[in-house]
Amino acid sequence: MTSEINIEPEDCVVKQLQEKGIKPKDLKAVVISHVHHDHTGGLADLFEAPIFMSKEHWKAFSRPVYASIEGCAPSHWPKKFVPTFLEAIGGPIGPFPHSYPLTEDGKVVAVDTPGHVTGHISVIVFAEDTTYFLTGDATYSLDLLDREETDGVNDDPKKAVETMRKIKQFAREREVVVLWE
């Protein structure tokens, strides 16, 4: 059975931003957890914003032929695409040994969440009332996370389970809303 992803024009990220009065050039950052096609399909439309990802991930997936074999669509990336690399200059956050600050106040950071692919990252947002953990593809549901079950599509299933354990430990330490893409 083949599954298709159909994105209508009104579903594209630029259209959704426009409905909120935001232009791509207004964005301060676009953070990519990893470059699989379902996470970078609208990337060319956001070329005016700085695009961030881990250097480790880019090193692994910057070769177009390899990236295509691994589920990416480099032909849909902006021409001569080279992202800005995150720097691990932030301290530890819960079980994560270092962080990548995305805002000056440290309220938005990225952390390494390997397993699905090399260099995969997730984003943590420290809001006033709660904390949001955006998993990327570190997990696909709370049930899988609770059971520490991978989806089967992982470069390193052992690291994927270790990542899920870290996410769960982080969630035990504070009020967290876990979101996945």
Residue pairs with C-beta under 8 A, 6 or more apart in sequence:
5 38
7 41
9 15
12 42
12 45
13 42
13 45
13 46
14 24
14 42
14 45
14 46
17 23
17 24
17 27
23 48
24 45
24 46
24 47
24 48
24 49
25 48
25 49
26 49
27 46
27 48
27 49
27 50
28 49
28 50
29 49
29 50
29 51
29 52
29 102
30 43
30 46
30 49
30 50
30 51
30 52
31 52
31 53
31 86
31 102
31 110
31 121
31 123
32 39
32 40
32 43
32 51
32 52
32 53
32 57
32 83
33 39
33 53
33 113
33 120
33 121
33 122
33 123
33 134
33 135
33 136
33 137
33 138
33 181
34 53
34 57
34 61
34 116
34 117
34 119
34 120
34 121
34 136
34 137
35 53
35 57
35 58
35 61
35 67
35 72
35 74
35 77
36 70
36 71
36 72
36 117
36 137
37 71
37 72
37 73
37 76
38 181
39 136
39 137
39 181
40 72
40 73
40 76
40 77
41 73
41 76
43 51
43 76
43 77
43 78
43 81
44 76
44 77
44 78
47 78
50 84
51 81
51 83
51 84
52 83
52 84
52 85
52 86
52 102
52 110
53 83
53 85
53 86
53 119
53 121
54 85
54 86
54 100
54 110
54 112
54 119
54 120
54 121
55 85
55 86
55 119
56 118
56 119
57 117
57 118
57 119
57 120
57 121
58 82
58 83
58 85
58 119
59 119
60 117
60 118
60 119
61 67
61 70
61 72
61 117
61 118
61 119
64 74
64 75
67 74
68 74
68 75
70 117
74 81
86 100
86 102
86 110
86 121
87 100
88 98
88 99
88 100
89 100
89 101
90 98
90 99
90 100
90 101
90 106
90 109
91 98
91 99
92 98
92 99
93 99
93 109
93 111
93 124
93 170
94 166
94 169
94 170
94 173
94 174
95 165
95 166
95 169
95 170
96 111
96 112
96 166
96 170
98 111
98 112
99 109
99 110
99 111
99 124
100 109
100 110
100 111
100 121
101 108
101 109
102 108
102 109
102 110
102 123
103 109
106 126
107 125
107 126
107 127
108 123
108 124
108 125
108 126
109 123
109 124
109 126
110 121
110 122
110 123
110 124
111 121
111 122
111 124
112 119
112 120
112 121
113 120
113 121
113 122
113 135
113 136
113 138
113 163
113 166
113 167
114 120
114 156
114 159
114 160
114 163
115 138
115 150
115 154
115 155
115 156
115 157
115 158
115 159
115 160
115 161
115 162
115 163
115 164
116 136
116 137
116 138
116 153
116 154
116 155
116 160
117 137
117 154
117 155
118 155
118 156
120 136
120 137
120 138
120 163
121 136
122 133
122 134
122 135
122 136
122 138
122 167
123 133
123 134
123 136
124 131
124 132
124 133
124 134
124 170
125 131
125 132
125 134
129 175
130 175
130 176
130 177
131 174
131 175
131 176
131 177
132 176
132 177
132 179
133 167
133 170
133 171
133 176
133 177
133 178
133 179
134 179
134 180
134 181
135 167
135 178
135 179
135 180
135 181
136 180
136 181
137 151
137 180
137 181
138 160
138 163
138 164
138 167
138 180
139 145
139 151
139 164
139 167
139 178
139 180
140 151
140 180
141 180
142 178
144 150
144 151
144 164
145 164
145 167
145 168
145 178
146 168
148 161
148 164
148 165
148 168
150 157
150 160
150 161
150 164
154 160
167 178
170 176
171 178
